[in-house]
Amino acid sequence: MIIKIYEANMIDYRIKTFLVLCDTMNYRKTAEILNMTQPAVTQHIHFLENEYKCKLFIYDRHTLKVTSEGELLKNYAENVLFQEQKLLEKMQTAKNPVVRIGATKTIGEFVIDEKLGEYLKNPHNNLLIDIDNTVRLLKRLKRGEIDFALIEGFFDGKEFASKIYKEEDFIGVCSKEHPFANKTVPLEETFSQTLFIREKGSGTRTILEQLLSEHNYTTEHFKRSVCVSNFGLMSKMISQNIGITFAYKAFLKSNDNLSPFYINGYKVVRNFKFVYLDTPDSANTIKQFEKILE
């Protein structure tokens, strides 16, 4: 587990303790990370509970959980922390600010790659690009480590603001030599194949699992499921006619020997979205990038 150490200057030190405890959900680990005693951590939490007149954490069958009031405070504190970090960056890099964006692997590698290249041709433009799966990008977004994320997966609309970037078809992908190539087949017919899937936390995997569950199926219905987190390796193995996958249409760009196929009765279209903390800085950054990514 990667725990973010909150190093902001204006945010109250007891709020920092609270945020780390939200990450660890363990008083002892929080004390170790912050180089404090465990009673001091407890004291900080009690102070905040007295200040806000509510419980921030409860124990449920010996498991520490954040209350609904605690979730509200967490979201607010992360928002404030993000804005403070942006303020510090503006003061330190006023001439050439760095835009920090996250993107899922599909979007980063096959959708916006060329447009970002155009953006970086201007020597005054600076980027920090974080390519990862949906779950990890959302965690970094909450911690203020990126300005926004472009994702195709699911997220909590209560925690994040969002804006549609574009729509994309979700299709079957196989080799051009595969019998499915450019055809429409029954879903059950695909179960005889080796299925390549992304790691847990990936947006494409989550969408596939949801679609299968709607018809009382899982990935275990396929002859074999092989988890591959690297798109390049997955593309190469599919092009060699070893198996199939389900992915966004943009994935076809990864290899000239790939072909689409379609599932009878299925027409799946999903949105790629800008996902961000609801702050003026994030909204302004996205406005700038909408023009770049058109």
Order of alpha helices (4+ residues) and beta strands (2+ residues): alpha-alpha-alpha-beta-beta-alpha-beta-alpha-alpha-beta-alpha-beta-beta-beta-beta-alpha-beta-alpha-beta-beta-beta-alpha
